[in-house]
């Protein structure tokens, strides 16, 4: 239905405007888009007219008819219509495959389908936005106009989805990042390179401290590795052969070429190979908050969600074949515990299996895939199998979390690798005294700190739980007369490791409360003459309003207990 709505939209655009050249119009998760080349610059002011024409086409209940043509006939028709982009898409269709078109009234479109039977089957839609999009995603190609829309099975469902989109706009991490002074990205430095402001950096340090502590508790050791490596390293790993277009240009040092690292794994392997490893040493669980650099096209950069420099919460597990199933289960349990601590409850998984072209013995693939699947079943995690969707070097599990407004976000990956151990000749000495190839698992729990922070901002709408709030308490003096007492309260709270600050502005108390609410501070402590005399504070919470009067030490103890419960607000 969503795909069919895209065709109806294209039919409406072609009806309303002259010399429209069409490219593609696929369905998306909630709606659809279509790419157009036309002289008229589309704006939201055009949406009512386009929607009116779409409504007319839907009300006419026009059939969507499939037609097949020979390649020559299809080419002749597209040439006569001046549809140059469609001609190039026609050339992409392999010889022997059917060439199909769909007719919707006067509008005929090259398309493999499928579609609803008639336009009247489309129940509800809404145009959302228009944006520029390079043809085929290449910056050297013409810029097309991409018109986005939303489709639903009923007007009620459409209203719900529109509400969710509005809520998503309010929660946009780029908007909240500016309003809450969390991070910025500067063209003077370069797109996709993140600057963490003091408040954002405080949250990052809290995430990192928690991450390190949980990894030590989980039996991991931490590593630190260089940011650059010789070309020989990346040739051996295969990155220069398979990943070069995503790596930054080489730099020359002492007549040798070096590259900024796009991944941490080759460095971890070097540490593994620095000494002989025995089966008695395994498993080895090594983790690193490693900053990597990958070239992403400017058009796909998106705030914190798609950047060029980011820190991975990376880890690699080296183990024996006998240990692999228990290690996967352990890793999966660790992932779930980490998600729950950050407030994510709904988690789903995708299991990607052996593709047609793969390295590694079939029996190793079977064992690896079985261990992944068994771990998912043991933890009762709903999952879908992506047959043949694994990388050529191993099967994997991708974990997705659902945020507060029902959106799914890709987070953890548990990825087997039969490639790197072979390329780097990684071994361990077995109980039989011979060398054996270990199993190697790549593992990221949060993905990258930048992307995870962006998701976290949107999940909480910037109102972080107490344990993550960069400023947990703001002390609000009624007048300047109470300023010294307010400073003393904040200093006392900091002795309890509570993040407290004082509003030293000359504004009225109502304005100070509003400012603290706007900045989403969990607690406000109002101090006036009575509180100063009694050595107390009037407590106000972000969500519950007035909480009464408390001694500073009692309030501090309450906050320590609340912050210790990471599942509380």
C-alpha positions in Angstrom: 0.0 0.0 0.0 2.8 2.4 0.9 4.5 1.7 -2.5 1.2 2.2 -4.3 0.7 5.5 -2.6 4.1 6.6 -3.9 2.9 5.8 -7.4 -0.3 7.8 -6.8 1.8 10.7 -5.6 4.0 10.5 -8.7 0.9 10.5 -10.9 -0.3 13.6 -9.2 3.0 15.4 -9.5 3.1 14.5 -13.2 -0.4 15.8 -13.7 0.2 19.1 -12.0 3.7 20.0 -13.3 5.3 20.0 -16.7 8.3 17.9 -17.9 8.6 15.8 -14.8 11.3 13.2 -15.0 10.9 10.4 -12.4 13.4 8.2 -10.7 12.3 5.8 -8.0 9.5 5.7 -5.4 10.0 2.9 -2.8 8.1 2.2 0.4 9.8 3.1 3.7 9.1 1.7 7.2 6.1 4.0 7.7 5.6 5.7 4.4 7.1 6.3 1.0 9.1 8.8 -1.1 9.6 9.5 -4.7 12.5 11.3 -6.5 11.7 13.8 -9.2 13.6 16.1 -11.5 11.4 19.1 -12.4 12.0 22.8 -12.9 9.5 23.8 -10.3 11.0 24.0 -6.8 8.6 22.0 -4.6 7.9 23.4 -1.1 5.3 22.6 1.6 3.1 25.2 0.0 2.6 22.8 -2.9 1.5 19.9 -0.7 -2.3 20.8 -0.5 -2.6 20.8 -4.3 -0.7 17.5 -4.6 -2.7 15.9 -1.8 -6.0 17.1 -3.5 -5.0 15.5 -6.8 -3.9 12.3 -5.0 -7.3 12.2 -3.2 -9.1 12.6 -6.6 -7.1 9.6 -8.0 -7.9 7.5 -4.9 -11.6 8.4 -5.0 -11.7 7.4 -8.7 -10.7 3.8 -7.6 -8.4 3.4 -10.7 -6.9 0.0 -11.2 -3.1 -0.5 -10.9 -2.4 -2.7 -13.9 0.8 -4.6 -14.5 2.2 -4.7 -18.0 5.3 -6.6 -19.3 7.3 -5.4 -22.3 10.3 -6.5 -24.2 13.5 -4.5 -23.5 13.3 -2.8 -26.9 9.7 -1.8 -26.4 10.4 -0.5 -22.9 13.4 1.5 -24.1 11.4 3.0 -27.0 8.6 4.1 -24.7 10.9 5.7 -22.1 12.9 7.5 -24.8 9.6 8.9 -26.2 8.6 10.1 -22.7 12.0 11.7 -22.1 12.4 9.6 -18.9 16.2 9.5 -18.8 16.5 8.2 -15.3 14.2 5.3 -16.0 16.2 4.4 -19.0 19.3 4.0 -16.8 17.2 1.9 -14.3 16.0 -0.2 -17.2 19.7 -0.9 -18.1 20.1 -2.3 -14.5 17.6 -5.0 -15.0 19.5 -8.3 -15.8 19.0 -10.0 -19.1 16.2 -12.6 -18.9 14.3 -10.9 -16.0 10.8 -9.7 -16.8 10.5 -6.0 -17.5 7.3 -4.7 -15.9 5.4 -1.4 -15.8 2.4 -0.4 -13.8 -0.4 1.8 -15.2 -2.4 4.1 -13.0 -4.7 6.0 -15.3 -2.4 8.1 -17.6 0.6 7.5 -15.4 2.8 4.5 -16.5 5.9 3.6 -14.4 8.7 1.1 -14.7 8.4 -1.0 -11.6 8.6 -4.6 -10.4 5.7 -4.1 -8.0 3.7 -5.4 -6.3 0.8 -3.0 -5.8 -2.7 -2.9 -4.4 -5.3 -3.8 -7.0 -7.0 -0.4 -7.1 -6.2 3.1 -5.8 -9.3 3.0 -3.6 -7.4 0.4 -1.5 -5.3 3.3 -0.2 -7.0 4.4 3.0 -5.0 7.3 4.5 -1.9 9.4 3.6 -0.1 12.7 4.3 2.8 14.4 2.6 5.5 15.3 5.1 8.5 17.0 3.6 10.7 17.6 0.6 14.5 17.3 0.5 17.4 17.2 -2.0 18.8 13.8 -3.0 21.6 13.0 -5.4 20.7 10.6 -8.1 21.9 7.2 -7.1 23.3 8.8 -3.9 26.4 10.1 -5.8 27.5 13.7 -5.2 28.7 14.0 -8.8 25.2 13.2 -10.1 22.2 15.6 -10.5 20.3 16.7 -7.4 16.7 15.5 -7.4 13.8 16.5 -5.3 12.7 13.8 -2.9 9.1 14.1 -1.7 8.3 12.1 1.5 4.9 10.9 2.6 3.2 8.8 5.2 0.6 6.1 4.6 -1.6 4.1 6.9 -4.4 1.5 6.9 -6.9 3.9 8.5 -7.2 7.6 9.4 -6.9 6.7 13.0 -3.6 4.9 12.4 -2.4 7.8 10.3 -3.2 10.2 13.2 -1.2 8.0 15.6 1.8 8.0 13.3 1.6 11.7 12.8 1.6 12.2 16.5 4.6 9.9 16.8 6.4 12.0 14.1 5.6 15.2 16.0 6.9 13.6 19.2 10.1 12.5 17.3 10.6 16.2 16.2 10.3 17.3 19.8 12.9 14.7 20.8 15.3 15.3 17.9 18.7 15.1 19.5 20.1 17.9 17.3 17.5 20.3 18.6 17.9 19.2 22.2 21.6 19.2 21.9 21.5 22.9 21.1 18.9 23.7 23.7 20.6 21.8 26.5 24.1 22.7 25.5 25.3 19.1 25.1 27.3 19.0 21.9 28.0 20.8 18.6 29.5 20.1 15.1 31.4 22.9 13.4 32.1 23.3 9.6 35.3 25.2 10.5 36.6 21.9 11.9 34.8 19.5 9.6 31.3 17.8 9.2 30.7 14.7 11.2 33.3 15.6 13.9 31.6 16.0 17.3 32.5 18.5 20.0 31.3 17.4 23.4 30.3 20.4 25.6 30.7 20.2 29.4 27.2 18.8 30.1 27.4 16.3 27.3 30.9 15.3 28.3 29.7 14.8 31.9 27.1 12.3 30.7 29.7 10.6 28.5 32.0 10.2 31.5 29.2 8.7 33.5 28.4 6.2 30.7 32.1 5.4 30.3 32.6 4.9 34.1 29.6 2.6 34.2 30.7 0.8 31.1 34.3 0.2 32.5 33.0 -1.0 35.9 30.6 -3.5 34.3 33.2 -4.8 32.0 35.7 -5.4 34.8 32.9 -7.2 36.7 32.1 -9.2 33.6 35.6 -10.6 33.3 36.9 -8.3 30.6 40.3 -6.6 30.5 40.6 -3.2 28.9 43.0 -2.2 26.1 44.2 1.1 24.6 45.6 1.0 21.0 47.0 3.6 18.6 44.9 5.8 16.3 47.0 5.1 13.2 48.6 2.0 11.7 50.9 1.2 8.9 49.5 0.2 5.5 50.9 -3.3 6.0 48.5 -3.9 8.9 45.5 -2.8 6.8 46.6 -4.9 3.8 46.9 -8.0 6.0 43.5 -7.4 7.6 41.9 -6.9 4.2 40.6 -3.3 4.9 42.7 -1.8 2.1 41.2 -4.3 -0.3 37.5 -4.2 0.9 37.1 -1.0 2.9 39.5 1.6 1.4 36.8 3.9 0.2 35.7 4.4 3.8 39.2 5.1 5.1 40.9 8.4 5.1 43.8 9.1 2.8 47.2 7.8 3.8 49.8 9.9 5.5 53.6 9.4 5.0 55.8 8.9 8.0 59.5 7.9 7.6 58.8 6.9 4.0 56.0 4.5 5.1 52.3 4.9 4.6 50.0 5.1 7.7 46.2 5.2 7.9 43.8 6.5 10.6 42.2 3.4 12.0 38.6 2.6 10.9 38.4 -0.4 13.3 40.2 -1.6 16.4 40.4 -5.4 15.7 43.8 -5.6 14.0 45.4 -3.9 17.0 43.8 -6.4 19.4 45.1 -9.2 17.3 48.6 -7.8 17.5 48.3 -7.8 21.3 47.1 -11.4 21.2 50.1 -12.4 19.0 52.6 -10.7 21.3 53.0 -14.0 23.2 52.2 -17.6 22.8 48.7 -18.4 24.1 47.6 -21.7 25.6 44.1 -23.1 25.8 44.5 -22.5 29.6 44.6 -18.7 28.9 41.3 -18.8 27.0 38.8 -17.2 26.8 40.3 -13.8 26.5 37.8 -10.9 26.7 39.4 -7.7 25.6 37.4 -4.4 25.4 38.3 -0.9 24.3 36.7 2.5 24.0 38.5 3.0 20.8 38.1 6.1 18.6 38.0 5.3 14.9 37.6 7.4 11.8 35.5 6.5 8.7 34.7 8.5 5.7 31.0 9.0 5.3 29.5 11.1 2.4 28.3 14.5 3.5 24.7 13.7 2.5 24.4 10.9 5.0 25.8 12.6 8.0 23.1 13.1 10.7 24.0 14.8 14.0 25.4 12.2 16.3 23.7 9.3 14.5 26.1 9.2 11.5 29.5 10.8 12.0 33.1 10.5 10.7 34.9 10.2 14.0 33.4 8.1 16.8 34.3 6.0 19.8 33.3 2.3 19.6 32.6 0.3 22.8 34.5 -2.5 21.1 35.5 -5.9 22.3 37.0 -9.1 21.0 36.7 -12.5 22.5 39.2 -15.2 21.7 38.1 -18.7 22.8 38.2 -22.4 22.0 35.4 -24.1 20.0 34.2 -25.7 23.2 33.8 -22.4 24.9 32.0 -20.5 22.2 28.4 -21.3 23.1 28.8 -20.2 26.8 30.7 -17.1 25.7 27.9 -16.1 23.3 25.3 -16.6 26.0 27.4 -14.6 28.4 27.7 -11.7 25.8 24.0 -11.7 25.1 23.2 -11.5 28.8 25.7 -8.7 29.2 24.0 -6.8 26.4 20.6 -7.1 27.9 21.8 -6.0 31.3 23.4 -3.0 29.8 20.3 -2.0 27.9 18.1 -2.4 30.9 20.4 -0.2 33.0 19.9 2.6 30.4 16.1 2.2 30.4 15.5 0.1 27.3 13.1 -2.7 27.9 11.9 -3.9 24.5 14.6 -5.7 22.6 14.5 -7.8 19.4 17.2 -9.6 17.4 18.2 -10.5 13.9 20.2 -13.6 13.2 22.2 -13.5 10.0 23.4 -16.8 8.6 26.0 -18.1 6.0 25.9 -16.4 2.6 26.5 -18.1 -0.7 30.1 -16.8 -0.7 31.8 -17.5 2.6 35.1 -18.5 4.1 35.6 -21.0 6.9 34.6 -24.6 7.1 30.8 -25.4 6.9 31.0 -27.2 10.3 32.5 -24.1 11.9 29.6 -22.0 10.5 27.1 -24.5 11.7 28.5 -24.5 15.2 28.8 -20.7 15.3 25.3 -20.2 14.0 23.9 -22.8 16.4 25.5 -21.1 19.4 24.1 -17.7 18.4 20.6 -19.2 17.9 20.7 -21.2 21.2 21.7 -18.1 23.1 18.7 -16.1 21.7 16.3 -19.0 22.6 17.8 -19.3 26.1 17.2 -15.6 26.8 13.7 -15.7 25.2 14.6 -12.8 22.8 12.3 -12.6 19.8 14.4 -12.9 16.6 14.1 -13.1 12.9 16.5 -15.2 10.7 18.1 -13.4 7.8 19.0 -16.4 5.7 22.3 -15.8 3.9 22.6 -12.3 5.5 25.8 -12.9 7.4 29.2 -11.4 6.3 31.4 -13.6 4.2 33.6 -14.1 7.4 30.9 -15.2 9.9 27.3 -15.2 11.2 26.1 -12.5 13.6 23.4 -11.3 15.9 22.1 -7.7 15.6 20.2 -6.4 18.6 17.7 -3.6 18.4 16.1 -1.6 21.2 12.7 0.1 21.1 12.7 3.7 22.5 10.0 5.6 24.4 8.0 6.3 21.3 8.2 2.9 19.7 11.1 3.4 17.3 13.7 0.6 16.8 17.4 1.4 17.0 20.2 -0.9 16.0 22.6 -1.3 18.9 24.6 -4.4 19.7 26.3 -6.7 17.3 27.8 -10.1 18.1 29.8 -11.1 15.0 31.8 -14.2 14.4 35.0 -13.8 12.4 36.7 -16.7 10.6 38.7 -14.3 8.4 41.0 -12.3 10.7 42.4 -15.3 12.6 43.3 -16.8 9.2 44.8 -13.6 7.8 46.9 -12.9 10.8 47.7 -16.6 11.5 46.2 -16.5 15.1 46.7 -19.6 17.1 46.7 -21.1 20.6 48.4 -24.3 21.9 45.8 -26.9 22.7 45.7 -29.6 25.3 47.3 -31.9 22.7 50.4 -29.6 22.4 49.5 -28.6 18.8 48.5 -25.2 17.4 44.8 -24.6 16.9 42.8 -21.6 15.4 40.7 -19.8 18.1 37.2 -18.6 17.6 37.1 -14.8 17.4 34.0 -12.8 18.2 33.7 -9.0 17.5 31.3 -7.5 20.0 29.9 -4.0 20.5 27.2 -3.4 23.1 26.3 0.3 22.7 27.7 0.6 19.2 29.4 4.0 19.3 29.2 6.5 22.2 28.2 9.3 19.8 25.3 7.4 18.3 24.2 5.9 21.6 24.2 9.4 23.2 22.0 10.6 20.3 19.6 7.7 20.9 19.6 8.3 24.6 18.8 12.0 24.2 15.8 11.1 22.0 14.6 8.2 24.2 14.4 10.5 27.3 13.6 13.7 25.4 16.6 15.3 27.1 15.1 14.6 30.6 17.8 12.1 31.6 17.3 9.8 34.7 18.9 11.1 37.9 22.0 8.9 37.6 22.8 10.3 34.1 21.7 13.9 34.5 24.7 16.2 34.0 23.3 18.6 36.7 21.2 16.7 39.2 20.3 19.6 41.5 20.0 23.4 41.0 19.9 25.6 44.1 17.6 28.6 43.6 18.1 31.5 46.1 15.0 33.6 46.6 17.1 36.8 46.6 20.8 37.7 46.6 20.6 37.7 50.4 20.5 33.9 50.3 23.2 33.5 47.7 26.0 32.6 50.2 23.7 30.0 51.8 22.8 28.6 48.4 26.5 28.2 47.5 27.1 26.4 50.8 24.2 24.0 50.1 25.7 23.2 46.6 29.1 22.7 48.1 27.7 20.4 50.8 25.9 18.3 48.1 29.0 18.0 46.0 30.7 16.3 49.1 28.2 13.5 48.6 29.2 13.4 44.8 25.9 15.0 43.9 26.2 17.2 40.8 24.8 20.6 42.0 24.9 24.2 40.8 23.5 27.5 41.9 21.4 29.9 39.9 23.2 33.1 40.6 21.0 35.3 38.3 19.1 38.2 39.6 15.7 37.0 38.2 12.6 36.2 40.2 12.1 32.8 41.6 9.4 31.9 39.1 11.8 32.6 36.2 14.5 30.5 37.9 12.2 27.6 38.3 11.1 27.9 34.7 14.7 28.0 33.5 15.6 24.8 35.5 12.5 23.1 34.1 13.4 24.1 30.6 16.9 22.6 31.2 15.3 19.5 32.6 17.1 19.6 35.9 15.8 16.7 38.1 15.6 18.6 41.4 15.4 22.3 42.4 16.1 23.4 45.9 14.5 26.7 46.8 16.2 28.7 49.7 14.6 31.7 51.2 14.9 33.4 54.6 13.1 30.6 56.4 15.2 27.8 54.9 18.4 29.8 55.5 17.5 30.3 59.2 16.5 26.6 59.7 19.4 25.2 57.7 17.0 23.5 55.3 15.9 23.5 51.7 12.5 23.4 49.9 12.6 20.6 47.5 10.9 20.7 44.0 11.2 17.9 41.5 11.1 18.1 37.7 8.1 15.8 37.5 6.4 15.9 40.9 6.4 19.6 41.8 6.7 20.6 45.5 8.2 17.9 47.6 8.3 19.7 51.0 11.1 20.9 53.2 14.2 18.8 54.0 17.5 19.0 55.8 20.4 19.0 53.3 22.0 15.8 54.6 18.6 14.0 54.4 18.0 15.2 50.9 21.5 14.1 49.9 21.0 10.6 51.3 17.6 10.3 49.4 19.3 11.3 46.1 22.1 8.9 46.6 19.6 6.1 47.0 17.6 7.2 44.0 20.6 7.5 41.8 21.8 4.1 42.7 18.7 2.6 41.2 19.3 3.1 37.5 15.9 1.9 36.6 14.3 4.8 38.5 13.5 8.2 37.0 
